[in-house]
């Protein structure tokens, strides 16, 4: 938890990995997830690197795994994740895994192809049987029942001519129902009516060989005369993708064919069943091979991609890698390297090297602090070793949110919702939910928990629970004492519906309420005016305190980075400017609360007029002073604040310019001294040579160890002028920005009051009898609950969250936090859940 206040110390480490054990060493580092590799081959394309062949093999295996996974999902089976941690397989096992996977994939393709062929053949047999089984009437013969015998007579008498020897032919088949009507119309128009077609729907549904879903088909029998008509019929049926089958004219022959088709279907179903059982066995082997194989190949590919970032020494006997690593993790990394290279006899070596680049930022978090660190990182990742705002955000963010969202009932609902997520956070069903909105809420469950808890606290201060005041302690106001000493008569009470409680009368005001706002204020007509004054002053006090704390945190940055000039020439003038003006405003508010009593409230001076006169160097005779010597104090504070502006504007640039000239005059570079210093640097085992030579000063950023970066005074003066203007004007605008605490708090209270008055109060007044009230209150309470969650919890909660976020990003963090760094992204094996 110590690294939460400031990022951990990170060192640049050079690794010397023997070629034979480089794969094992990188695999061990990937299991630890402690180091970030730097790419030493940025100028080399991805296709020209050392291990590109191995990477391609892994990619081909991933394609095969994708095919196998799709086949398993197609069969409706699930893949169970492997148990335990699987290490990256040795390089010699890559060819074996590839051969086994390819053999299994080819076997699955063959079995699946056979299954598809058998299903298609079975489907054809079923369609043929359906065509022959349908009772299509004979188109060219009729049953004649005259006389004692039955004989077949032609419908038309045969007439001699050139077409007397034409034979009636048949085309039978099946077509999809959606195409049947179009097929029938086209046949009639193309053949000019020289045919007879009969369409009928199959009695049962047949399984589609491709999709496996049941489908209905339309069978047809077409009779025609002449070869030309037959050619047209066959072309049209081919265009409609009809299944055409032989259709014998004799009914006995059709029955024999139908029996043969049914027998073939039974035999084919038996063969298909055996094929599907064998397919299930193959898929079972895929289920066993695929989950561990996917994990191992992904790890192997990650290792080879990392090895491609390493450079090769001149002897090609070892790989050279550069990694960022936390200083406290160096022993663990060294132990992992020794473990990975122990089998080869030559151990890997790790040693720290100096660096001119800014190291990455490493802040370790847990499930509680991750959401608060995410709020800070969303603004920008902090620079290396600068103060981290996240520990203070844990308290200030929920508190400022609660100031705008203060209500016991609403805070309790939010707290219970977050508490339910916290208690069920270890359940797999909760963690693996794919809903993005739920994942957002679940990721910030501890943030919501504190937001709800602080909202309950501020709700007790405001004395509001669903906009209703609660009487926890006895009120500090006594109506009986006012009635007894004021002589209120019945006539007076009838003429004055509004009564005034005078705190100056003995016994009327018994003392302040023990905690929060007195509940009697909820009955007062000036309730809103009272809360306006209270919440506005409270917002100013909280805002100035929050900003002053941010400026105070910058002291730790300057001390840590050794920037004493910034501490004296920036931080101290900023504190004087902020506290001399707006800190004095907070003092006036608190002093007036303590100094002005109820007896002198009518003649109390206006703080706003005093503050305006402070900048105008004037005095209003009608606005009396709060204390003796107030005018002198105000003038002195304004002059002192204005005097800090030139110091802020010119102090740091002049100091840096003087330091630059001093270094130029004291520099006596000689070749001998440079050679001597170089020899000392190479030979010295002192730990100071291993420290990063990166400089945190903005004016020194980019400077190298051999030659100093170009010093441009105009840029320094310009940068400081922007900083001074931003701070001085920001003190005014940021203080006004904190008034959003007052505005959103009143808006939330008024929306809650309107919802109660327009829904619950009307519902409670609609029925006096028990039966009527119970029937009415059920839908009324349901509407009240839905509107409360939708408007006051979701919409108002989101609004208060965004405003609290802005107060931290703009008003608080810009006082000390630059957010111009980048995160440490360690090389680690992560398994994606499919």
Secondary structure, 3 states (H helix, E strand, C coil): CHHHCECCCEEEEEEEEECCCHHHHHHHHHHHCCEEECCCCCCCCHHHCCCHHHHHHHHHHHHHHHHHHHHHHHCCCCCCCCCCCCCCCCCCHHHHHHHHHHHHHHHHHHHHHHHHHHHHHHHHHHHHHHHHHCCCCCCCCEEECCCCCCEEECCCCCCCCCCCCCCEEEEEEEEEHHHHHHHHHHHHHHCCCCEEEEEEECCCCEECCCCCCEECEEEEEEEEECHHHHHHHHHHHHHCCCEEECCCCCHHHHHHHHHHHHHHHHHHHHHHHHHHHHHHHHHHHHHHHHHHHHHHHHHHHHHHHHHCCCEECCCCCEEEEEEEEEHHHHHHHHHHHHHHCCCCCCCCEEEECCCCCCCCECCCCCCCCHHHHHHHHHHCCCCCCCECCHHHHHHHHHHHHHHHCCCHHHHHHHHHHHHHHHHCCCCHHHHCCCCHHHHHHHHCHHHHHHHHHHHHHHHHHHCCECCECCCCCCCCECHHHHHHHHCCCHHHHHHCCCCCCCCCCCCCECCCCCCCCCHHHHHCCCHHHHHHHHHHHHHHHHHHHHHHHHHHHHHHHHHHCCCHHHHHHHHHHHHHHHHHHHHHHHHHHHHHHHHCCCCCHHHCCCHHHHHHHHHHCCCCCCCCCCCCCHHHHHHHHHHHHHHHHHHHHHHHHHHHHHHHHHHHHHCCCCHHHHHHHHHHHHHCCCHHHHCCCCCCCHHHCCCCCCCCCCCCHHHHHHHHHHHHHHHHHHHHHHHHHCCHHHHHHHHHHHHHHHHHHHHHHHHHCCCCCHHHHHHHHHHHHHHHHHHHHHHHHHHHHHHHHHHHHHHHHHHHHHHCCCCCCCECCCCCCCCCCC
